[in-house]
Every structure is written in structure tokens, then in C-alpha cells.
């Protein structure tokens, strides 16, 4: 069993543990270990101390081990201990080691009886040990004692599971011989995560304390209650021996004498006792390490490759080098300019497939939001006619006019044109806000340098606001230009001659010519249907120039309803407090029911962008928004005319206004995006690419701008540390020779005697190969079942890990314990 070639592996793995101790969690590496599991007072600490040959573990009543202890035993000429948290300090007095374990435990979790999963790393060099790596875990307890938390059992089980569920962890299940082995908590937990017994070794303690006339021969011979890897019996010192300071060497001699002289055990004394357990564990651990190293190496190499580029950049980066700072500043500003332009122009390397961003959002404002805002300001027909009526009568004064006055036309047109200024200014504000949002999105890469990010944000935002102000002035100028001269000779203007026969419905002829051409399709929810009639439901809607239809689904086979668009208008519906939907309503201007007995149809979609898009599509189909009422005071006759001549004049001017305003709308919708594109978007792009760097230099604080954030400094140091640790770990693995022999895994045995708390779960486990989930233990990852020749020929049940380098590491979902009743 003393395979020296194989034993050389374990010191190398211990070096791996040291190399990766600072980055193990972030690298998700689980090094091969042996976890010691058992109940309180099962003899775990005595087994470990027998391995070392020294008293060094804390002792006492109740729960003493409150943090995992990763114990590395190394064969050496001298005897001393080292803690990872006290590097460079050698402990030659083992009483001091015990005190340091107690002090380090108290430092993290205080002096109460609480526990923590943060391990203590202890390395012991001694000529009396074999090379082993073990994890001493808190003993399993059932009832909280003193100031222990009420869920202490669940906390301990969760901690144990975090270690033993790893497929490259061997389980040393310690059970006293004077208890019922079938009810061993250690064996039950082991079977939960290792149902085939490929990595569980049973240890039977306190054989000398069994009742007279009884023995554990059948168990140790693996005939009664068998385990695949069998059992090894040990005899530890009694409490009387410990109190009497009995030497461990004398205790090991007494153990050997016990097995040689006991009639039930003397025929297998060579395979019993602490020395044999040491050699067995050493060989099994060595086999396991050898088998898992290929996958281990692959994982380390993938981690190293992912860090190479970043680590190389950080190695060459000198935070205090002025030349390096200047170069980095230049590169960051150039990258910002490129990213901003790509987001605006839509040629980014990384295309967002979830949300609209940058230029796409601005395009939506150009062609959906702005036209909708223009339509919303159109005057109510009755109000407009009343204004024309008053204008005509006021121009005629005391005289009765025989002809339609053109001054009334100009007055009404100028009033309509003036009202365009509000939507146009709002248009500028919306684009400005989108530009600022786009700049923020691009500046995330400057977060490494907070001062640079703040100054860049201030400078660019100031520039955007300046260009916005210029754009506002230009928009006002455009409106003033339209007000300055009413061009009645425009080729599209109908003129006074054709005003009498002009039909305003002509403006919808384009929509009429499209017939049933589909304008938009998509999912909408009819949200105002009562629960008694089925409640809100989602349907597939199809909008054409003539109707709005909806179907059961997007296969468009089962049509639910078709709604003609005649006399329909839409209005906004306020979003509910707890609602995540965006809603608009369609109603009939003649107060007729729109759908069945509903006066309006409330339609909901999932985002503001989708809502705006549907509104724009309905606008294209001729369904206009509800007019916004404008308070005003009037006098004279209402909309009903008693003078036929005045009525004809109002109709004529109404037609002229409609014709001229359609020209204005087309002009504004065409000029506004061009104006904003030129004065705002292109100007900001040019500023970022050519002026931003100069303004940053003009601050005279270039060196201060390039100060790293504490978070970035920590990240850089972490990357370099992790990269160095991975390189060192791979160098260690490169020294390992895998040409040595190994011991075969014993054939499978029937371990169904380990009963779970629920027979149903047992049956399911036996048939499906899944681990048994006990009532008190947290859930564990699925472990594939192996049986028959495949399992028997495997060198290690965990060898499958080496063949699956891309397999995700197992995890233990924490299960919350049931409610704890209050204690008075």
C-alpha cells in the first residue's frame, strides 16, 4: 500500500491548494479532499489526532468544531504546524495550534455556539504522518443547546452538503460501534449524495465500548449492512485516557493489541486500525487525484485563457506613468466617439436584440412620435368653424360683406401655424434626451476613471444643451418663416376657385386606395372585458386601411371580430398603479358601441415603444387621436349659422385652411428631422470626435482625470493575482506523472439497508438512480447511477469527471427550514 510514486501526488495537490487559496471561489475549483462526517462525540477528532499522533484539536462538551478545518498532513523530517492565515509562522507547540484554532474561530463568529462555512487551513509537517488532505466538519446535532440558533441542525447539514456533494470529495463516514449503524446520520448523508457508494468509506469507532458478548465482525467483514468500499475499525482513546494525557503512540499500540487479541477481529487485524486507515485513505485519495487531474487541468487552462488578454494589458499598465495616462486618455476618447457614432448610425459591433437604443429610438421619434403629436393639436371642427365665423364678421365690421375676405383665411392659418410651435419644441426635447441617454450608454467604459467620466459627461451634456438651444431657436425661426408669408400660389394649394367644391375627405384617399393592405400586425390585450364575460384576453390584431380585426392566435384561422375604422378615434388611458401594461382606447365619435355592448375598446400592450407604434399605425390608417380641449371664451352665435351667405363663406375658408395646413404639415414633418439632424445630432457627433479631447486638455488636470477608481484598482490586482495563481497551478500539474498504478474500485453492493426518512423517496431512488432526498437534509445534485461491469471496471467512481471537462460543477440549493416556534 506504500506506493511512493502515487504518494508524491498529494504534496503537489497541497501546493495547488495554496496557489489557488485566494482565488478558489472565483475560479470554481474543487480540489480533491477527504471530508470527515459524523455525529457529535462519534470520535472524529480522535481519528484525526491519531493520524497526526498529537493532541491539537479543541475539545469540550457540545459543538466544538464550528468551522471546517482543512487539514493537510505532510511527511517531513521535522514536526510543526502552519496556518494559512498566519503565513511564515511555525507552531511547534501543538497546544498553541489548538489555541489558534479556537482564537480564529472566535475571531470570525464570536464565542457563542454559532457556525460558519469559512474554513481554517492548517498544514502539519511530521515524520509520523502519511500525506493526506482532510476536512474536519462540525458534528451533526439534533437539538440546539444554550445560545445555539434553533435551526442549527439545518445549518450544519447545509455546510456538510456543501463539501460532500462535490463529486471529487471522498467521504469518511464515522459511526460509533455502540450505536445502531442503520440509523447513522453520516451514512445517510453520504448516501444522499453518493447513492452508489463510489466515494464513501465507513469508519467504525468505539469497538472497545460495545456490550459484552457483542461484536461488529459481520459489519467489518462487509457482510451485514455492506458498503461498496467497506468499513475500517479503529479504537480511539477514552475520555479517561485523554484526561490522563495518555500518549497517542501508546494508544496506537493498545489499538493494535486490541485487534490482535480480540477473537472476533484477530483474523483481520492487518486490515484494521488507524495505520491501515491512513494508508487506505492515502491510496484512495491519490487514486482520486490522479483520475480527476485531466479535467482539473482543462478547467484551469480555460480559466487562464479567458484572463490572458486582460492580464497582459494590466501588466503593461503603469498607473503613475504620465505617458501611459495620456495614451489611455486618447484611446478612451477615440473609443467614445466611435461608439457614439455607431449607436447613432446603427452600425454597432454588438447589436441589442432586446431593446431599441440610440439611432433607432431617435428614428421612432422622427416618424412615429412627432407625427402623432402634430395630429393631436388639430382643432375641433366645431371650434374651428366658430373661429372662422368670428373672423369673417369681425373683418367686415359694421358692413355686410359680399365676398369672402382673404384676411380671415390668413388670420386662421397663422393661428393654426402658431400652434405647431409646442409640438416642435417638444420634439427637440425628446431628441435631446435620447442623445443624453445614448452618451450615458457609451460612457460606461469610462467608469474605470470616475473623474474623467464626470468631466466628460459634464462637457458633452453642456454641448448638447447648447445645440438644443440653437435648435429651439431654429425651430422657432421655421415657424416664424411660415407665419411671415402665406403662399397662396403653392402648387398644392387649391385656391379660392376650387374651394367651393373641395372635399376634405380627399386627404384620406391615399388610405382608401390601399384597400385592405395590412398596415400592422401584433398581439394586443382587450383589457376592459368584465370577468363574467371572460376577462381580459390577448388576441392577434391585424390593422388595415379599412378595418381592425383580431384573431384567436397568430395563425389567423379563427377570426373573432372585424371592426370598420369609420368614425373611430383613439384616446390615451391612464396606466393603473399596479399595472405593467400600456393602454389606449378606441371609440366611435357618433357614440355608437364599438364592440358588442362596449362604447370603447381598451387595448393594452407591453411597452411604451409598442404603444407609440400602434398609435402611429392607427394614425396612418386614418384613426386620429381625441382632440385636446382648449379653454376659450367666445361670443355671438354658436356653430349653427342662420345666414346662408356667411355659412358658404365659412365653408370656403374652412376648405382653404385645410388645404394650406396640409401643406404646412408636410413641410414641418419633412424639415424638423432634417433640422435636428443637422443642428443637434451631427453637431454633437462632430464635437465628440474633434473637440472633446481639446476641452479635456484645457482643464489642465489630465493627470488627475486618469486616477483609477478603488474598484478598478482592486479588480486589476485581483485579475493579476488570479492569473499568477493559475499559471503556478498549471506549472505544478505539469510536474505530475500519471504513469503510476492504481487500485480498482470494489464491485457494487446492495446498500438499500440505509433507509431514508420516506419509503416513497427510497423507491424512486432505486428505480431512477437519483439520490435520496431525506426530510431533514437539503436537496443535492443528481448523481448518475452506474452498476454492473461498467462500475466494476472503473478505477474510480469519480473518474467520469475527467471525461466530462465541460460539465458544470454541482451545487447545493439551500432549503429553508420550517418555521421555528417562538420560545418564551
Secondary structure, 3 states (H helix, E strand, C coil): CCCHHHHHHHHHHHHHHHHCCCCHHHHCCCCCEEEEEEECCCCHHHHHHHHHCCCCCCCCCCCCCCEEEEEEEEECCCCEEEEHHHCCCEECCHHHHHHHHHHHHHHHHCCCCCCEEEEEEEEEEECCCCCEEEEECCCECCCCCCCCCCCHHHHHHHHHHHHHCCCCEEEEEEEECCCCHHHCHHHHHHHHHCCCCCCEEEEEECHHHCCCCCCCHHHHCCCCCCCCCCEEECCCCCHHHHHCCCCHHHHHHHHHHHHHHCCCCHHHHHHCCHHHHHHHHHHHHHHHHHHHHHHHHHHHHHHHHHHHHHHHHHHHCCCCCHHHHHHHHHHHHHHHHHHHHHHHHCCCCCCCCCCCCCHHHHHHHHHHHHHHHHHHCCCCHHHHHHHHHHHHHHHHCCCCCCCCCHHHHHHHHHHHHHCHHHHHHHHHHHHHHHHHHHHHHHHHHHCCCHHHHHHHHHHHHHHHHHHHHHHHHHHHHHHHHHHHCCCCCCCCCCHHHHHCCCCHHHHHHHHHHCCCCEEEEEEEEECCCCHHHCCCEEEEEEEECCEEEEECCCCCCCEEEEEECCCEEEEECCCCCCCCCEEEEEEECCCCCCECCECEEEEEECCHHHHHHHHHHHHHCCCEECCCCCCCCCCCCCCCCCCHHHHHHHHHHHHHHHHHHHHHHHHHHHHHHHHHHHHHHHHHHHHHHHCHHHHHHHCCCHHHHCCCCHHHHHHHHHHHHHHHHHHHHHHHHHCCCCCCCCCCCCCCCCCCCCCCCCHHHHHHHHHHCCCCCCCCCCCCCCCCCCCHHHHHHCCCCCCHHHHCCCCCCCCCCCCCCCCCCCCC
